[in-house]
Amino acid sequence: MAAAPAAAGGLMQLQPPLCVSPRASASCAPSIWGALPQLRRRRALARAASSVAAGEAEAYTEPELVLLEALLGIQGRGRAVAPRQLQEVESAVQALETQGGIPDPTSSSLIEGSWRLIFTTRPGTASPIQRTFVGVDSFRIFQEVYLRTDDPRVVNVVKFSESVGDLKVEAEATIKDGKRILFRFDRAAFAFKFLPFKVPYPVPFRLLGDEANGWLDTTYLSHTGNIRISRGNKGTTFVLQKSADPRQILLSAISARTGVEEVINDFISSQNGTKADLSILVGEWQLLWCSQTEGESWSSVASAGLKDFQIIREDGKLKNSASPFPGLTLNATGNICKNGSGNTFTMSMKEGAVKVGGLQFPLDAQGEFVMEILYIDNKIRISRINQHMLVHLRIANTT
């Protein structure tokens, strides 16, 4: 998306470089699946495929699903990403680029249309406008590619909201070869819903000379035309998608803190039912969102797992952890077991502890809670505990 002196990066350089070495071999890259048994891996991919497709005819290859799984939970399209997760994304990107997609993607009609930006990296030359727009989850970022017209163009779009409007930064485009598009930014404007006219974006492209020029290489274009990986001349890597994963929409709503319950209800209703057992619950989970917990004591919040982290082990051991303040941690431990053949589990908490620095004190965290699993796959878990609805992200598999 392009902002001017840093405009020549392709997508306004709208973001952090994926530090992906083109010399690195995909076969040497660590698998993002870690020590998952092969059966669990196939099961997770099957769940991911049903969730990603969600009523679409398009199919994803296994390496594409691996990339989509790695991207789940990353905030701000790459603004906030843990080193481990960044490594998973890098490995998945390398694998797809090594595998190769559509040959000569700039010659394919599949590159045409509107692409949603789901991840990007940001070099040190990124402009303030790039840092401002790309990292905001409530804004949607698109790149429109039109190469088969009398006026070939690449258009970068920031959609603020349906009620506010958008910003479009446009560039003249020329195909150089099977992968590279040359472009020159020439106009940009804000289109606000509350104004009857467009507001020019204050960048004098004509006076920028070569700074308004750039190129964009498409290093991977899926055979279904639904995933694209591109690299810009400023060193930025972009991952774009034609149709958003419903889980990405859910996580974006959580990051933006807008309309979460409505999105959750739509998401659950779009799935074909969920079957959960203890084995799929095993792992380390981070709580992303919980319905209101005001008025509840911190001991009950920690005991029920309504804050921060949860670890579930194969033997049914359970640990909830909450940090209401820096340097203060509340832990509650107990057991979890399944109730009958449905999707409900009983969590029996036995004991707790308060840690303050190097000191530890007992905490009354005893209690019994019923958890209903509304949806679960290899990365996302939606559940209900008493009157609370929770969304967790799996951050590690554990035994």
Disulfide bonds with the S-S distance in Angstrom:
none
